[in-house]
Amino acid sequence: MEEGRRLELEHEHGRLSLDAELETLEQMAQNGQALELQNVAQTLLAIVKDDAVLQRAQKRARHLLAIVDAGGIVTK
């Protein structure tokens, strides 16, 4: 939940640091620490659709959404 709030804030106010926040979330998902990614799916989708966001951050958000779609199974 806290990670979702941070993503929302970074998306609104700190787009340059958003990539680092998404990288952390990706690592947490790979380590099994981010168990309920579906709770931040709407925020991830908003990031993917936002052309003002760095493409690298959009790519990370798409990867996290793919994990959500796969039922939480992490793939590289």
ABEGO torsion letter per residue (X at the ends): XAAAAAAAAAAAABAAAAAAAAAAAAAAAAAGABABAAAAAAAAAAAAABAABBAAAAAAAAAAAAAAAAGGBBBX
